[in-house]
Amino acid sequence: MSLLAEQRCGCSPVDSCSSQCFKATWGRRIRRARESERRKPASDIRDGRIFVSVVAYCDSELPVTLCALLAQCVRPELITVGVVWQGEGRVPLNEPELRSLWLCEGGEVHSRRWHLPQSREVESEAFLDGRLRVISMRPEDARGPCWARYLAQLLWEGEELYLQLDSHMRFVPGWDQKARQQLELCALRSPKPVLCSYGRGYELGTAYNMYPGNLTGCLNCAAFFDKDDILNIRYRSLTQDWQEPQSSFFWSAHFSFSSSQVLAEVPYDPQLLMLFFGEEILMTVRLFTHGWDLFSPSEGLFFHLWKRDYRRVYAEDMSELYQELGRKSRRRLHSLLGSGPTPFFQEPQQAWPLPGPPLQDLLVDPFGLGTKRSLQAYESAAGVCFRERRISDRALRGGAAEECFLAQEEGGQAAVEKQCLQEMQKLQESRRHSREQKSRVSAQAEGNIQERLHG
């Protein structure tokens, strides 16, 4: 069943529905909600431990974000954090402040090691009574956000809930309690809910115990197909908060909160090296086809630093490698989304460590699409077509009515989006110029041939 179908009885046109239709449809929805409650104990959401995944590439905001995470929550004792630090030297931590916020002494440092394909290894260290687990690597060994997030998920140790964040964020007071309450509401509508969204912006220098103000939430929407034919996602700010979380069609890597069951069913793909744009739309479809339903928070729970000029980025530090590995990753993405050719030769599955239990069927790709719902079902529900690079008006609104949104604010995500569009326009202009030049050369060559023939 699609995300939109749960509130419809099936009558066509909808105006012909009777009160009996409505009662029957509402009754089915209530029964499904009760079944969902039985499938997912409320205590797991209300009182479960939260494993927080954070990856950082040379980001000075990381230690401030970690302090903000703990300072603004109600129950820090139920939070553990897994960090993948890609930067110079040791991971930058404000350990005295973290000890104070976590109310822990520190304890011994414990290490753990994973064996990866091609004889590679990765090692982690656990600090602060095991509440902070860290994998560190040099910047030149980094291979993009998907690779780093895959490693971060390996740091999970059985916590009931999973939260993925960025390394440059601020939070509203009581964010954890509010997120739990909203995920409980989502669980009444779906057995496998994911609470996710982009966040409104904050300014560099904002203290960890501060936040921009009482801003409304936002909804993720389709934006545009970029120069690599990848669907980009944007947020649109709401005129007012909703009464409850709303169904969403576009996932966010900035904030994703769910049962940790998602780690076993839809782990990050370590083969998507140096993939940046495309990470989120592919994960959107993977979650959908594995039976997970996305929901947007009814209010803003966090804030995101959209400016990138204060920190280093993969694309500039390793431009050649970024382009080379990114091309391979985009081929895999397009193959999975039906917008590119399927590889003629399927490489055998490598023995990647997984955060959940080992797969029983070694022929199954743990990083592919699921079988609960089809790719075509997602495209129909969301209003997009990857093969034809088509976006419906509904997708541009994220499924909501236009009057729900404020005008897009300047700066923040709007500035990032503007830069992407400018780069795409430059590429299109370059391609047009190249075609015209080839056409002139071809016409000139044809003229020379005719001149020699008739000379």
C-alpha positions as CSV (number, residue, x, y, z in Angstrom):
1,M,0.0,0.0,0.0
2,S,1.3,3.4,-0.9
3,L,1.8,6.2,1.6
4,L,-1.2,8.1,0.3
5,A,-3.5,5.1,0.2
6,E,-4.0,4.8,3.9
7,Q,-6.5,7.6,4.1
8,R,-8.5,6.6,1.0
9,C,-11.3,4.1,0.6
10,G,-10.7,3.4,-3.1
11,C,-13.9,5.1,-4.5
12,S,-13.4,6.9,-7.7
13,P,-14.1,9.7,-7.9
14,V,-13.4,10.4,-4.2
15,D,-16.4,12.7,-4.0
16,S,-18.7,9.7,-4.4
17,C,-17.7,8.3,-0.9
18,S,-20.5,7.7,1.5
19,S,-20.4,7.9,5.3
20,Q,-20.3,4.1,5.4
21,C,-17.2,4.2,3.2
22,F,-15.5,6.6,5.5
23,K,-16.4,4.6,8.6
24,A,-15.1,1.4,7.0
25,T,-11.8,3.1,5.9
26,W,-11.3,4.7,9.3
27,G,-11.9,1.3,11.0
28,R,-9.3,-0.3,8.8
29,R,-6.8,2.4,9.8
30,I,-7.5,2.0,13.5
31,R,-7.0,-1.8,13.2
32,R,-3.7,-1.3,11.4
33,A,-2.7,1.2,14.1
34,R,-3.5,-1.3,16.9
35,E,-1.6,-4.0,15.0
36,S,1.4,-1.7,14.7
37,E,1.3,-1.1,18.5
38,R,1.4,-4.8,19.1
39,R,4.3,-5.3,16.7
40,K,6.4,-2.5,18.1
41,P,6.5,-2.2,21.9
42,A,6.0,1.4,22.9
43,S,8.7,1.0,25.6
44,D,11.4,0.6,22.9
45,I,10.6,4.1,21.7
46,R,9.8,5.7,25.0
47,D,12.7,4.2,27.1
48,G,15.1,2.6,24.6
49,R,18.7,3.5,24.3
50,I,19.6,5.8,21.3
51,F,22.7,5.1,19.2
52,V,23.7,8.3,17.5
53,S,25.9,8.1,14.3
54,V,28.0,11.2,13.4
55,V,30.7,11.5,10.7
56,A,33.0,14.5,10.4
57,Y,35.5,15.5,7.7
58,C,37.9,18.1,9.1
59,D,34.9,19.8,10.8
60,S,35.6,22.1,13.8
61,E,31.9,22.0,14.7
62,L,32.0,18.4,15.7
63,P,32.9,18.9,19.4
64,V,30.3,21.7,19.7
65,T,27.7,19.5,18.1
66,L,28.3,16.7,20.5
67,C,28.0,19.0,23.5
68,A,24.8,20.5,22.0
69,L,23.4,17.0,21.5
70,L,23.8,16.2,25.2
71,A,23.1,19.6,26.7
72,Q,19.7,19.9,25.1
73,C,18.4,16.4,25.8
74,V,16.3,15.2,28.7
75,R,17.9,11.7,29.2
76,P,21.6,11.8,28.2
77,E,22.2,8.5,30.1
78,L,20.3,6.7,27.3
79,I,22.5,8.2,24.5
80,T,25.6,6.6,23.0
81,V,27.5,8.2,20.1
82,G,29.5,6.6,17.3
83,V,31.9,9.1,15.6
84,V,33.9,8.6,12.4
85,W,36.6,11.3,12.5
86,Q,38.4,12.0,9.2
87,G,40.9,14.7,10.0
88,E,44.3,15.6,11.3
89,G,45.4,14.2,14.7
90,R,43.1,12.9,17.3
91,V,39.4,13.5,17.2
92,P,38.7,17.0,18.7
93,L,36.6,16.4,21.8
94,N,35.7,18.6,24.8
95,E,36.1,15.6,27.1
96,P,35.7,17.5,30.4
97,E,32.4,19.0,29.2
98,L,31.2,15.6,27.8
99,R,32.0,13.9,31.1
100,S,30.0,16.6,32.9
101,L,27.0,16.3,30.5
102,W,27.0,12.5,30.6
103,L,27.7,12.4,34.4
104,C,30.4,9.8,33.9
105,E,34.0,9.5,35.2
106,G,35.6,8.4,31.9
107,G,36.8,4.9,32.6
108,E,39.2,2.8,30.5
109,V,39.6,3.0,26.7
110,H,38.5,-0.1,24.9
111,S,39.4,-1.0,21.3
112,R,37.7,-3.1,18.7
113,R,38.8,-4.2,15.2
114,W,36.9,-5.1,12.0
115,H,38.3,-7.0,9.0
116,L,37.2,-5.6,5.6
117,P,37.5,-6.9,2.1
118,Q,40.8,-6.7,0.3
119,S,42.7,-7.3,3.5
120,R,41.8,-4.0,5.1
121,E,41.2,-3.3,8.7
122,V,39.6,-0.6,10.8
123,E,39.9,-0.1,14.5
124,S,37.7,1.8,17.0
125,E,38.2,3.1,20.5
126,A,35.5,3.5,23.2
127,F,35.8,6.4,25.7
128,L,33.7,7.7,28.6
129,D,32.5,4.4,29.9
130,G,31.8,3.2,26.3
131,R,29.3,6.0,25.6
132,L,31.5,7.5,22.9
133,R,33.0,5.2,20.2
134,V,35.4,6.6,17.7
135,I,37.0,5.5,14.4
136,S,39.7,7.9,13.3
137,M,41.5,8.2,9.9
138,R,43.7,10.7,8.1
139,P,41.9,13.0,5.7
140,E,43.6,11.5,2.7
141,D,42.1,8.1,3.6
142,A,38.6,9.4,3.6
143,R,36.3,8.1,0.8
144,G,33.2,10.2,1.2
145,P,30.1,10.3,3.4
146,C,28.5,6.9,2.5
147,W,31.8,5.1,3.3
148,A,32.1,7.0,6.6
149,R,28.5,6.4,7.6
150,Y,28.9,2.7,6.8
151,L,31.8,2.6,9.3
152,A,29.8,4.6,11.9
153,Q,27.0,2.0,11.8
154,L,29.5,-0.7,12.7
155,L,29.9,1.0,16.1
156,W,26.3,0.1,17.0
157,E,26.1,-2.3,20.0
158,G,22.5,-3.3,20.2
159,E,20.9,0.0,21.2
160,E,17.1,-0.1,20.5
161,L,16.9,3.2,18.6
162,Y,19.1,4.7,15.8
163,L,19.7,8.4,15.1
164,Q,21.8,9.7,12.3
165,L,23.1,13.3,12.4
166,D,25.6,15.6,10.7
167,S,28.6,17.0,12.5
168,H,27.4,20.7,12.4
169,M,24.0,20.9,14.2
170,R,22.2,22.6,17.1
171,F,19.1,21.3,19.0
172,V,16.0,22.6,20.7
173,P,15.7,21.8,24.4
174,G,14.2,18.4,25.0
175,W,14.8,17.3,21.4
176,D,15.1,13.6,22.5
177,Q,11.8,13.5,24.4
178,K,10.0,15.3,21.5
179,A,11.6,12.9,18.9
180,R,10.5,9.9,20.9
181,Q,7.0,11.2,21.2
182,Q,6.8,11.9,17.5
183,L,8.2,8.5,16.6
184,E,5.5,6.9,18.8
185,L,2.8,8.7,16.8
186,C,4.4,7.5,13.6
187,A,4.4,3.9,14.9
188,L,0.6,4.1,15.1
189,R,0.5,4.5,11.3
190,S,3.4,2.3,10.2
191,P,5.1,-0.7,11.7
192,K,8.5,0.6,10.4
193,P,8.5,4.4,10.7
194,V,11.5,6.8,10.1
195,L,11.3,10.3,11.4
196,C,13.5,12.4,9.1
197,S,13.9,16.0,7.8
198,Y,16.4,18.7,6.9
199,G,16.8,21.4,9.4
200,R,16.5,25.2,9.3
201,G,19.9,27.0,9.4
202,Y,22.0,28.4,12.2
203,E,25.1,30.7,12.1
204,L,28.6,29.6,12.8
205,G,29.6,30.6,16.3
206,T,26.3,29.7,17.9
207,A,27.0,28.3,21.4
208,Y,26.1,24.7,22.0
209,N,23.4,25.6,24.5
210,M,21.8,28.1,22.2
211,Y,19.6,27.8,19.1
212,P,18.2,30.3,16.5
213,G,14.8,30.7,17.9
214,N,11.2,29.4,17.7
215,L,11.2,28.6,14.0
216,T,8.6,26.4,12.3
217,G,9.5,23.0,11.0
218,C,10.1,22.1,7.3
219,L,9.3,19.4,4.8
220,N,11.7,17.7,2.4
221,C,10.7,18.1,-1.3
222,A,12.1,17.3,-4.7
223,A,14.3,20.0,-6.1
224,F,15.8,19.3,-9.5
225,F,17.9,16.8,-11.5
226,D,21.5,17.9,-11.4
227,K,24.3,17.7,-14.0
228,D,24.8,14.0,-13.2
229,D,21.0,13.3,-13.6
230,I,20.6,12.8,-9.9
231,L,17.5,14.0,-8.1
232,N,18.4,16.6,-5.5
233,I,16.3,17.2,-2.4
234,R,15.5,20.5,-0.7
235,Y,13.5,21.6,2.3
236,R,10.7,24.1,2.3
237,S,9.8,25.9,5.6
238,L,6.3,25.6,6.9
239,T,4.0,28.5,7.7
240,Q,3.1,26.8,11.0
241,D,3.8,23.5,12.8
242,W,1.6,20.5,12.1
243,Q,-0.5,18.8,14.7
244,E,1.3,15.5,14.1
245,P,4.1,14.1,11.9
246,Q,3.2,14.0,8.2
247,S,4.1,11.4,5.6
248,S,7.2,12.3,3.6
249,F,8.7,11.0,0.4
250,F,12.3,12.3,0.6
251,W,14.8,11.1,3.3
252,S,17.4,13.3,5.0
253,A,20.9,12.2,6.1
254,H,21.0,15.2,8.5
255,F,18.4,13.7,10.9
256,S,17.0,10.2,10.7
257,F,15.4,8.6,13.8
258,S,14.0,5.1,13.9
259,S,14.2,1.6,15.4
260,S,17.8,0.2,15.1
261,Q,16.2,-2.6,13.1
262,V,16.9,-0.3,10.1
263,L,20.6,-1.1,10.5
264,A,20.1,-4.8,9.8
265,E,17.6,-4.2,7.0
266,V,19.0,-1.2,5.2
267,P,22.7,-0.7,6.1
268,Y,24.8,2.0,4.4
269,D,26.5,0.9,1.2
270,P,30.4,0.9,1.5
271,Q,30.7,0.7,-2.3
272,L,29.4,4.2,-2.9
273,L,32.7,5.9,-2.6
274,M,32.8,9.7,-2.9
275,L,29.1,9.9,-3.5
276,F,27.7,13.1,-2.1
277,F,24.6,14.2,-4.1
278,G,22.7,11.0,-4.6
279,E,23.2,9.6,-1.1
280,E,19.8,10.7,0.1
281,I,17.6,9.8,-2.8
282,L,19.1,6.3,-3.1
283,M,18.6,5.7,0.6
284,T,15.0,7.0,0.3
285,V,14.2,4.4,-2.3
286,R,16.0,1.6,-0.4
287,L,14.1,2.4,2.7
288,F,10.8,2.5,0.8
289,T,11.4,-0.8,-1.0
290,H,12.3,-2.5,2.3
291,G,9.0,-1.5,3.8
292,W,10.0,1.6,5.8
293,D,7.7,4.7,5.8
294,L,9.1,8.2,6.1
295,F,7.6,10.9,8.3
296,S,8.5,14.6,8.7
297,P,8.5,16.0,12.2
298,S,5.5,18.2,13.1
299,E,7.9,20.8,14.5
300,G,11.6,21.8,14.2
301,L,13.8,19.7,16.5
302,F,17.2,20.7,15.3
303,F,19.2,23.2,13.2
304,H,21.8,22.7,10.5
305,L,24.8,24.7,9.4
306,W,24.4,25.0,5.7
307,K,27.5,27.2,5.0
308,R,30.6,25.1,4.0
309,D,33.2,27.8,3.5
310,Y,34.5,27.4,7.1
311,R,35.6,23.7,6.5
312,R,37.4,21.5,4.0
313,V,35.5,19.3,1.7
314,Y,36.2,16.1,-0.2
315,A,35.7,17.6,-3.6
316,E,38.4,20.2,-3.2
317,D,41.0,18.2,-1.2
318,M,40.9,15.2,-3.5
319,S,39.4,16.5,-6.7
320,E,40.7,13.8,-9.1
321,L,39.9,10.9,-6.8
322,Y,36.6,12.4,-6.0
323,Q,35.7,12.5,-9.7
324,E,37.0,9.1,-10.5
325,L,35.4,7.2,-7.6
326,G,32.2,9.4,-7.8
327,R,31.6,8.3,-11.5
328,K,31.7,4.6,-10.5
329,S,29.4,5.2,-7.6
330,R,26.9,7.1,-9.7
331,R,26.8,4.2,-12.2
332,R,25.8,1.9,-9.3
333,L,23.2,4.5,-8.2
334,H,21.6,4.9,-11.6
335,S,21.6,1.1,-12.1
336,L,19.6,0.7,-8.8
337,L,17.2,3.5,-9.6
338,G,16.5,2.3,-13.1
339,S,18.0,5.4,-14.6
340,G,21.1,3.8,-16.1
341,P,22.1,0.4,-17.5
342,T,22.3,-2.7,-15.4
343,P,25.9,-4.0,-15.2
344,F,26.6,-6.8,-17.7
345,F,28.6,-8.6,-15.2
346,Q,27.5,-8.7,-11.5
347,E,30.5,-8.8,-9.2
348,P,30.3,-11.4,-6.5
349,Q,29.3,-10.1,-3.1
350,Q,32.2,-9.4,-0.8
351,A,32.2,-10.2,2.9
352,W,31.5,-6.7,4.3
353,P,30.9,-6.7,8.0
354,L,27.3,-5.6,8.8
355,P,25.9,-3.9,11.9
356,G,23.1,-6.5,12.1
357,P,23.3,-10.3,11.9
358,P,25.2,-11.9,9.0
359,L,23.1,-12.6,5.9
360,Q,22.0,-16.2,5.4
361,D,21.6,-15.8,1.6
362,L,25.0,-14.8,0.2
363,L,23.4,-14.2,-3.2
364,V,21.4,-11.3,-1.8
365,D,22.9,-7.8,-2.1
366,P,22.6,-6.3,1.4
367,F,23.0,-2.9,-0.1
368,G,20.4,-3.1,-2.9
369,L,16.7,-2.4,-3.1
370,G,14.2,-4.4,-1.0
371,T,11.4,-6.6,-2.1
372,K,8.5,-5.3,0.1
373,R,7.6,-2.6,-2.4
374,S,8.8,-1.8,-5.9
375,L,10.8,1.0,-7.4
376,Q,7.8,1.9,-9.6
377,A,5.6,2.0,-6.5
378,Y,7.9,4.6,-5.0
379,E,8.0,6.7,-8.2
380,S,4.2,6.6,-8.3
381,A,3.8,7.6,-4.6
382,A,6.4,10.4,-4.7
383,G,5.5,11.7,-8.2
384,V,8.9,11.3,-9.8
385,C,10.4,9.3,-12.6
386,F,14.2,8.6,-12.5
387,R,14.5,7.3,-16.1
388,E,12.7,10.2,-17.7
389,R,14.1,12.8,-15.2
390,R,10.6,13.9,-14.4
391,I,9.3,15.7,-11.3
392,S,5.7,16.4,-10.7
393,D,4.3,19.5,-9.0
394,R,3.3,17.3,-6.1
395,A,6.9,16.1,-5.6
396,L,8.1,19.8,-5.7
397,R,5.7,20.3,-2.7
398,G,6.6,17.1,-1.0
399,G,3.0,16.0,-1.2
400,A,1.7,19.0,0.8
401,A,-0.4,22.0,-0.4
402,E,1.4,25.1,-1.6
403,E,-0.2,27.2,1.1
404,C,1.6,25.2,3.8
405,F,5.0,26.8,2.9
406,L,6.8,30.1,3.5
407,A,8.8,31.7,0.8
408,Q,12.2,30.1,0.7
409,E,14.6,32.1,2.9
410,E,17.8,33.5,1.5
411,G,21.2,31.9,2.4
412,G,21.5,28.5,4.0
413,Q,20.2,25.7,1.7
414,A,19.0,28.3,-0.9
415,A,22.6,29.4,-1.4
416,V,23.8,25.7,-1.8
417,E,20.9,25.1,-4.3
418,K,21.7,28.2,-6.3
419,Q,25.4,27.1,-6.6
420,C,24.3,23.7,-7.8
421,L,22.0,25.2,-10.4
422,Q,24.7,27.6,-11.6
423,E,27.2,24.7,-12.0
424,M,24.5,22.7,-14.0
425,Q,23.8,25.7,-16.2
426,K,27.6,26.1,-16.9
427,L,27.8,22.4,-17.8
428,Q,24.8,22.7,-20.1
429,E,26.3,25.8,-21.8
430,S,29.7,24.0,-22.2
431,R,28.0,21.0,-23.8
432,R,26.0,23.3,-26.1
433,H,29.2,25.2,-27.1
434,S,31.0,21.8,-27.7
435,R,28.1,20.6,-30.0
436,E,28.1,23.8,-32.0
437,Q,31.9,23.7,-32.4
438,K,31.7,20.1,-33.6
439,S,29.0,21.0,-36.0
440,R,31.1,23.9,-37.4
441,V,34.1,21.7,-37.8
442,S,32.0,19.0,-39.5
443,A,30.4,21.5,-41.9
444,Q,33.9,22.9,-42.7
445,A,35.3,19.5,-43.4
446,E,32.3,18.7,-45.6
447,G,32.9,21.9,-47.5
448,N,36.6,21.1,-48.0
449,I,35.7,17.6,-49.4
450,Q,33.1,19.0,-51.8
451,E,35.6,21.7,-52.9
452,R,38.2,19.0,-53.7
453,L,35.6,16.8,-55.5
454,H,34.4,19.6,-57.7
455,G,37.7,21.5,-58.0
